[in-house]
Amino acid sequence: MAKPIHILNGPNLNLLGTREPDIYGAATLEDIRTLCTEAASDLGCQIDFRQTNTEGELVTWIQDAAETASGIVLNAAAYTHTSVAVLDALKTCTVPVVEVHLSNVYKREPFRHNSYVSPAATGVICGFGPHGYVLALEAIAKLIAGKQE
């Protein structure tokens, strides 16, 4: 796999480990980065792991990933439920996109049930905590391998 899988994280995920641990758990974003790095190594692929609190920066990263990545794992966090700009950027992508959420958004407030990411995503994983990122990496690796056969 020549191009890395981009793992893009949206607002407030830099606060993981301290922000609402009853919902998001005790793992920090750095713990998730380590988990993803290990999983990518096991899958024989590279990752580019990033986090931003800025919507425009996330949109730019998605646009860049459309050209420089083999796939995108996206936890857009709150922008999932609010950003048409993120959706529009994702609609330009021809690489697999897996939407990830640490919590089960369907067990939470009703506004979290709506995703602007899902219509452009290949698949959605929610409710499995940090392991959801590993599941997303595995899914993208299989999709990429299938295209190469």
C-alpha positions as CSV (number, residue, x, y, z in Angstrom):
1,M,0.0,0.0,0.0
2,A,1.9,3.0,-1.2
3,K,-0.3,5.8,0.2
4,P,-1.1,6.0,3.9
5,I,-4.5,5.8,5.5
6,H,-5.4,9.2,6.9
7,I,-7.0,9.1,10.3
8,L,-8.6,12.5,10.8
9,N,-10.1,13.6,14.2
10,G,-12.3,16.6,14.8
11,P,-13.0,19.0,17.7
12,N,-12.5,18.2,21.4
13,L,-11.0,14.8,20.7
14,N,-7.7,16.2,22.1
15,L,-9.5,16.2,25.5
16,L,-10.1,12.4,25.5
17,G,-9.1,10.8,28.8
18,T,-10.5,13.8,30.8
19,R,-13.6,14.8,28.8
20,E,-16.7,12.9,29.9
21,P,-14.9,9.6,30.6
22,D,-18.3,8.0,31.4
23,I,-19.1,8.4,27.7
24,Y,-15.7,8.4,26.0
25,G,-13.6,6.2,28.3
26,A,-10.2,6.8,29.8
27,A,-8.1,6.4,26.7
28,T,-6.4,9.6,25.4
29,L,-6.0,10.5,21.8
30,E,-2.3,9.6,22.1
31,D,-3.5,6.1,23.3
32,I,-5.6,5.8,20.2
33,R,-2.8,7.0,17.9
34,T,-0.6,4.2,19.4
35,L,-3.3,1.6,18.9
36,C,-3.7,2.7,15.3
37,T,0.0,2.7,14.7
38,E,0.2,-0.9,16.0
39,A,-2.8,-2.0,14.0
40,A,-1.5,-0.4,10.8
41,S,1.8,-2.2,11.3
42,D,0.0,-5.5,11.6
43,L,-1.9,-4.7,8.4
44,G,1.2,-3.7,6.5
45,C,0.1,-0.1,6.0
46,Q,1.1,3.4,7.0
47,I,-1.1,6.0,8.7
48,D,-1.2,9.8,8.9
49,F,-3.0,10.6,12.2
50,R,-4.2,14.1,12.9
51,Q,-6.6,16.1,15.1
52,T,-8.0,19.6,14.8
53,N,-10.5,21.8,16.5
54,T,-11.0,23.9,13.3
55,E,-13.6,23.0,10.7
56,G,-11.8,24.6,7.8
57,E,-8.6,22.7,8.6
58,L,-10.5,19.4,8.7
59,V,-12.1,20.2,5.3
60,T,-8.6,21.0,3.9
61,W,-7.2,17.7,5.3
62,I,-10.1,15.8,3.7
63,Q,-9.5,17.5,0.3
64,D,-5.8,16.6,0.6
65,A,-6.5,13.0,1.6
66,A,-8.6,12.6,-1.5
67,E,-5.3,12.9,-3.4
68,T,-2.7,11.6,-1.0
69,A,-4.4,8.8,1.0
70,S,-5.5,5.3,0.2
71,G,-8.4,5.7,2.6
72,I,-9.8,7.9,5.3
73,V,-10.8,7.1,8.9
74,L,-12.9,10.0,10.0
75,N,-14.1,10.9,13.5
76,A,-15.5,14.4,12.7
77,A,-16.8,14.6,16.3
78,A,-19.3,17.5,16.6
79,Y,-18.8,18.4,13.0
80,T,-20.5,15.1,12.1
81,H,-23.8,16.6,13.1
82,T,-23.3,20.2,11.8
83,S,-21.0,20.5,8.8
84,V,-22.2,20.6,5.3
85,A,-18.6,21.7,4.4
86,V,-17.3,18.3,5.7
87,L,-19.9,16.5,3.6
88,D,-19.1,18.4,0.5
89,A,-15.4,17.7,0.9
90,L,-16.0,14.0,1.4
91,K,-18.2,13.9,-1.7
92,T,-15.1,14.6,-3.7
93,C,-13.2,11.6,-2.4
94,T,-12.8,8.4,-4.4
95,V,-11.0,6.6,-1.6
96,P,-12.9,4.5,1.0
97,V,-14.1,6.6,4.0
98,V,-15.0,5.0,7.3
99,E,-16.9,7.2,9.8
100,V,-15.9,6.4,13.4
101,H,-17.5,7.4,16.8
102,L,-16.2,6.2,20.1
103,S,-19.7,6.2,21.7
104,N,-22.9,4.7,20.3
105,V,-24.4,7.9,19.0
106,Y,-27.8,6.3,18.8
107,K,-27.9,5.9,22.6
108,R,-27.3,9.6,23.1
109,E,-29.1,12.9,22.4
110,P,-31.4,12.9,19.3
111,F,-29.3,15.5,17.5
112,R,-26.4,13.0,17.5
113,H,-28.5,10.6,15.4
114,N,-28.0,12.8,12.3
115,S,-24.7,12.6,10.5
116,Y,-23.6,14.7,7.6
117,V,-20.7,12.3,7.2
118,S,-22.6,9.1,6.6
119,P,-24.0,9.9,3.2
120,A,-20.5,10.1,1.8
121,A,-19.0,7.3,3.9
122,T,-18.3,3.8,2.8
123,G,-19.3,2.6,6.3
124,V,-19.9,3.6,9.9
125,I,-18.5,2.2,13.1
126,C,-19.8,3.5,16.5
127,G,-19.9,2.4,20.1
128,F,-16.7,0.3,20.3
129,G,-14.5,2.9,21.9
130,P,-10.9,3.1,20.6
131,H,-11.2,-0.4,19.0
132,G,-13.6,1.2,16.5
133,Y,-10.5,2.8,14.9
134,V,-8.9,-0.6,14.5
135,L,-12.0,-2.0,12.9
136,A,-12.0,1.0,10.5
137,L,-8.4,0.4,9.5
138,E,-9.1,-3.3,9.0
139,A,-12.1,-2.5,6.8
140,I,-10.2,0.0,4.6
141,A,-7.2,-2.4,4.3
142,K,-9.7,-5.1,3.0
143,L,-11.3,-2.6,0.6
144,I,-8.0,-1.6,-0.8
145,A,-6.8,-5.2,-1.1
146,G,-9.9,-6.0,-3.0
147,K,-9.3,-3.3,-5.5
148,Q,-5.8,-4.5,-6.1
149,E,-6.8,-8.1,-6.9
